[in-house]
Amino acid sequence: FNGSIDALESNTLFDIILLNMLPSNFRTLFEEINGHLSKSGFLLLTGILRADRALYRDYVLSYNYNIIREESLNGWHAFLLSL
């Protein structure tokens, strides 16, 4: 599926979700996307400024995600997460 989260039915689950966005929209969409990841799925968060890495880390951990891997390149950061 590629499109707006509003187009999803509430019970739609995905094994892999990619969320690539700037911080201004992150928290609202993260809460909505959180309910669409299957229990064995992976969430890839990208588009995070490296300077904001710790804020995102604390936020995703508060939702009981496990951080599988982190990568940084050219001032940008990414998290690979699982439930």
C-alpha positions as CSV (number, residue, x, y, z in Angstrom):
1,F,0.0,0.0,0.0
2,N,1.3,3.5,-0.9
3,G,-0.9,6.4,0.2
4,S,-2.6,8.3,2.9
5,I,-3.2,6.6,6.2
6,D,-6.7,7.8,6.2
7,A,-7.4,5.3,3.3
8,L,-6.6,2.3,5.6
9,E,-9.3,0.3,7.4
10,S,-8.7,0.1,11.1
11,N,-7.8,-3.6,11.1
12,T,-5.2,-3.4,8.2
13,L,-1.8,-4.8,9.3
14,F,1.5,-4.7,7.6
15,D,4.7,-6.7,8.0
16,I,6.9,-3.7,6.9
17,I,6.1,0.0,7.3
18,L,8.5,2.8,6.1
19,L,7.9,6.2,7.6
20,N,10.1,8.8,6.0
21,M,9.2,12.3,7.2
22,L,10.4,15.4,8.9
23,P,9.8,15.8,12.7
24,S,6.9,18.2,12.4
25,N,4.5,15.4,11.3
26,F,6.1,12.5,13.0
27,R,4.2,12.1,16.3
28,T,0.7,12.3,14.9
29,L,1.4,9.8,12.2
30,F,3.5,7.5,14.4
31,E,0.5,7.0,16.7
32,E,-1.8,6.2,13.8
33,I,0.8,3.9,12.1
34,N,1.5,2.1,15.4
35,G,-1.8,0.2,15.2
36,H,-1.1,-1.0,11.6
37,L,2.2,-3.0,12.3
38,S,1.8,-6.7,12.6
39,K,3.3,-8.2,15.8
40,S,6.2,-9.8,13.8
41,G,6.6,-6.7,11.6
42,F,9.3,-4.1,11.2
43,L,9.0,-0.3,11.2
44,L,11.7,1.7,9.4
45,L,11.9,5.3,10.5
46,T,13.9,7.6,8.3
47,G,14.2,11.4,7.7
48,I,15.4,12.0,11.3
49,L,18.0,14.7,11.8
50,R,20.9,13.1,13.6
51,A,20.8,15.9,16.2
52,D,17.2,14.7,17.1
53,R,18.1,11.0,17.4
54,A,17.8,10.8,21.2
55,L,14.3,12.4,21.2
56,Y,13.1,9.8,18.7
57,R,14.8,7.0,20.5
58,D,13.0,7.8,23.8
59,Y,9.7,8.3,22.0
60,V,9.7,4.9,20.2
61,L,10.9,3.1,23.3
62,S,8.0,4.6,25.2
63,Y,5.7,2.6,22.7
64,N,7.6,-0.6,23.6
65,Y,9.4,-0.9,20.3
66,N,12.8,-2.7,20.2
67,I,15.5,-0.9,18.3
68,I,17.0,-3.5,15.9
69,R,19.5,-1.2,14.2
70,E,20.4,2.5,13.8
71,E,22.3,4.1,11.0
72,S,23.4,7.7,10.3
73,L,24.6,9.3,7.1
74,N,25.2,12.9,6.1
75,G,23.4,14.3,9.2
76,W,20.3,12.0,8.8
77,H,19.4,9.1,11.1
78,A,17.2,6.0,10.7
79,F,15.8,3.4,13.1
80,L,14.8,-0.2,12.3
81,L,12.2,-1.2,14.9
82,S,10.2,-4.2,15.9
83,L,7.5,-4.8,18.5
